[in-house]
Amino acid sequence: MSLYQLSVFLHVLAVLTWFGHMFFWSIVVGPVTKRIEPREMGLLVRESSLKFGGLGWPALFVLGLTGIIMLYYRGVTMDQVLSGRFFDEAFGRGLGIKLLFVGCMVVYQAFVGHRPAPRLIYLNMLAALVIVALSILLVRAPLLFALIGNVRP
């Protein structure tokens, strides 16, 4: 297995961990702990589980590291990224949009985190689905971003 293939595997595994954890807690565990009687017991279960820490930040670290490795194998240099030339190309535009959504999720996690946010969590989950869709399009339909970039009002 090459370093590139290992990076892709770890990248996908980190996405599954980050998003799977978020969806499972938001859709399954959160509502279940609210129904535990007495209410104090449900709060205790929730508080105890939060002591173990989240999986989001470690997964995000792995995503960043493997993402940089995968870009390197695609021939992307730090100079291209920092100068903005990378974003002139279709793949760069698509990745830029994806990273914007990732940034929104990071901001959400930093400021809202594990505090109750009954409606805001669904926007975060929608951002996760958009990221997955954009990731698939980047790998399987990069021409789409070229077409989007060439459309002028």
DALIN-V754489 format. One record per residue. N is the residue number from 1. RES is the residue in one letter. PSI is psi as a letter, one per 30 degrees, with the letter a starting at -180 (999 if undefined). OMEGA is omega in whole degrees, 0 to 359 (NA if undefined). D_CENTER is the distance of its C-alpha to the mean C-alpha in whole Angstrom. Layout:
n-><N,N>
res-><RES,RES>
psi-><PSI,PSI>
omega-><OMEGA,OMEGA>
d_center-><D_CENTER,D_CENTER>
//
This chain:
n-><1,2,3,4,5,6,7,8,9,10,11,12,13,14,15,16,17,18,19,20,21,22,23,24,25,26,27,28,29,30,31,32,33,34,35,36,37,38,39,40,41,42,43,44,45,46,47,48,49,50,51,52,53,54,55,56,57,58,59,60,61,62,63,64,65,66,67,68,69,70,71,72,73,74,75,76,77,78,79,80,81,82,83,84,85,86,87,88,89,90,91,92,93,94,95,96,97,98,99,100,101,102,103,104,105,106,107,108,109,110,111,112,113,114,115,116,117,118,119,120,121,122,123,124,125,126,127,128,129,130,131,132,133,134,135,136,137,138,139,140,141,142,143,144,145,146,147,148,149,150,151,152,153>
res-><M,S,L,Y,Q,L,S,V,F,L,H,V,L,A,V,L,T,W,F,G,H,M,F,F,W,S,I,V,V,G,P,V,T,K,R,I,E,P,R,E,M,G,L,L,V,R,E,S,S,L,K,F,G,G,L,G,W,P,A,L,F,V,L,G,L,T,G,I,I,M,L,Y,Y,R,G,V,T,M,D,Q,V,L,S,G,R,F,F,D,E,A,F,G,R,G,L,G,I,K,L,L,F,V,G,C,M,V,V,Y,Q,A,F,V,G,H,R,P,A,P,R,L,I,Y,L,N,M,L,A,A,L,V,I,V,A,L,S,I,L,L,V,R,A,P,L,L,F,A,L,I,G,N,V,R,P>
psi-><k,l,e,e,e,e,e,e,e,e,e,e,e,e,e,e,e,e,e,e,e,e,e,e,e,e,e,d,e,e,e,e,f,f,f,k,k,l,e,e,e,e,e,e,e,e,e,e,e,f,f,f,l,l,f,e,e,e,e,e,e,e,e,e,e,e,e,e,e,e,e,e,f,f,g,k,l,e,e,e,e,e,f,f,e,e,f,f,l,e,e,e,e,e,e,e,e,e,f,e,e,e,e,e,e,e,e,e,e,e,f,e,b,g,l,k,i,e,e,e,e,e,e,e,e,e,e,e,e,e,e,e,e,e,e,e,e,e,e,f,h,f,f,e,e,e,e,e,f,f,k,k,999>
omega-><180,178,179,180,177,179,179,180,181,178,179,178,179,177,179,180,183,184,179,178,182,182,181,180,184,187,186,189,181,179,181,182,177,182,181,178,356,185,180,180,177,177,179,178,181,180,180,181,179,179,180,179,180,178,186,184,176,179,179,176,179,179,179,181,181,177,178,178,181,177,177,180,175,178,180,179,178,178,178,182,184,179,181,180,180,184,175,181,183,181,179,177,179,179,177,178,179,181,175,177,177,178,177,179,179,178,177,183,182,185,180,176,184,176,179,177,191,182,183,180,180,174,178,179,176,177,178,179,177,179,179,179,179,179,179,179,179,183,187,183,183,178,179,180,176,179,179,181,182,179,179,180,NA>
d_center-><25,24,22,20,20,19,16,15,15,14,10,10,12,9,6,9,10,7,7,11,12,10,12,15,16,15,17,20,20,20,23,25,25,27,29,31,34,35,33,33,32,29,28,29,27,23,25,25,22,20,22,21,18,14,12,9,10,12,9,7,11,11,8,10,13,13,12,15,17,16,17,20,21,21,23,21,22,21,24,23,20,22,24,22,24,21,20,23,22,21,18,17,17,15,12,13,12,9,9,10,8,5,8,9,7,8,11,11,11,14,16,16,14,16,19,20,18,19,19,16,14,14,13,10,10,11,8,6,9,9,6,8,11,11,10,13,15,15,16,19,20,19,23,21,20,23,25,23,23,27,28,30,31>
//
